[in-house]
Amino acid sequence: MTTNKSGLRALVVGESWIKHTIHMKGFDHFQNTEYEEGAGVFLHCLERSGIDVTYIRGHEVSGRFPTAAAELAQFDVVVISDIGANSFLLCDETFLHSQLTVNRLELLADYVEQGGGLVMVGGYLSFSGIEGRARYGRSPLARVLPVEMFDRDDRVELPEGFQAQVDLPEHPALGGTPPQWPTLLGYNQFVAKPEATVVASRGDDPILVTGSYGAGNTVAFASDLAPHWAPPQFMNWEHYPRLWEAILTWAAAGRSGRGSTTS
């Protein structure tokens, strides 16, 4: 087991879903509901690297995501993957009871400005997302993330697969991993901000972008950490754990002088 000497503390949010299926069989039909999580391999890799992980599933955001700066300050980096802005903004207090409450995404933006790390990983409800429903381009994170998001469906589906071009193989966010990445099956399309750094790309589209906001570091990873955009070839890649450990460690560099803060 590899030990993370820095004692990194990560808050991971999203990568879970509930499926409600209707089965039609001639005249008859029946329904069933299933709960699934996609973060298992990712979380296991982080924990094996010695990272202290707290996981908030999609349906838990309203009740468990921090609502005070002191709560967020317990973490060095926050990872958001495949969970839309509405889950943070339409919390129970507001949506169910019309009560005033803290804007959790504004709180997260302040956290990054004060030195916290933020990583957004692609998916159907990341960045702009399917049919534009993720809506981060209209949220406080629009000014924090190192990319400009489109006000539309931003998915690029590539069933034939693609291999990202690593443009800066020596960037510390890659952790010395080989520049030949396994095949991926899609990504969210966005544009890197002028002051950001494109670490990996597909043609003109950025795939891995790093940047900063205030004293904190930010990362946008356009593809996924789990299926379907991340197929078995990518998730079983021997360097998959090291890549994510390096990305999170780089993002957390604004906290207590961890690692390099070079964008």
Residue, then its C-alpha position, 0 to 999 in steps of 0.5 A: m500500500t502506498t502512503n500519502k505522506s501529506g495526510l490529504r483530506a478529500l471530500v468527494v461528492g456525487e457519482s450515485w444515482i437511482k434508477h426507476t425502471i418500467h418493464m412492459k411485457g405485453f398487456d402487463h407491466f411492473q416497476n422496480t427501483e435500483y440504487e447504484e454508485g459509480a465511485g467505488v474504484f475511485l474511492h478505493c484507489l484514494e484510500r489505498s493511497g492514504i487519502d482520508v476520504t469523506y464521501i457524500r452521495g448524490h441524494e445526501v447533498s442536501g443533508r450532509f454537504p457543509t453549510a459553514a466555512a469551518e466545516l469545509a475547512q476540514f478538507d484540503v480538496v473537494v471533488i465534484s463528479d456527476i452531480g448537478a448544481n441544483s442538488f446544492l442550490l435546491c436544498d430541503e430548506t429552500f425547495l421544501h420549506s421556502q426558508l433562507t439558507v446558505n448558498r452551498l456553492e457560494l460557500l465552496a467558492d469562498y473555500v477555494e478563494q481561501g486556499g482550498g482545492l476543487v476538482m470537477v470531473g466530467g459526466y452527464l451532470s457535470f459542467s453544463g451536462i446533458e441538455g444543459r441541466a448541470r448548470y454550473g455555468r450559471s452558478p458561483l463555480a463559474r468564476v472558480l473553475p478554470v474553464e468557460m462552460f457552454d450554455r447548452d448540452d456539452r457532451v461529446e459522445l465517442p463510442e469509437g473511443f479516443q486517446a487524450q493527448v498529454d500536452l504537458p507530461e511533466h506537469p505535477a498534476l500528472g504525478g509522473t504517469p505515462p503520457q499514453w492514456p487508455t481509451l476514453l468514450g466521451y467528455n464534456q466540452f468546454v474552453a480553458k480560461p486564458e490564464a489556465t493551463v491545458v495539461a491534456s486535450r483532444g484536438d482543440d478541446p481541453i481534457l485536463v485543465t488546471g488553474s487557480y482562484g484566489a489562494g486555491n487551485t482548481v482542476a477540470f477533468a472533462s471525461d469521467l472517473a467511472p463508466h460509461w465514459a471511463p471504460p475498463q481499460f482506463m479504470n484498470w490502468e495501472h497508473y489510474p490510482r497515481l493519476w488521481e492521487a496526483i490531481l487531488t494533491w496538486a489541487a490541494a497545494g493551496r492548503s498549508g503549502r502542499g506541493s507545487t502551486t504552479s498552474 
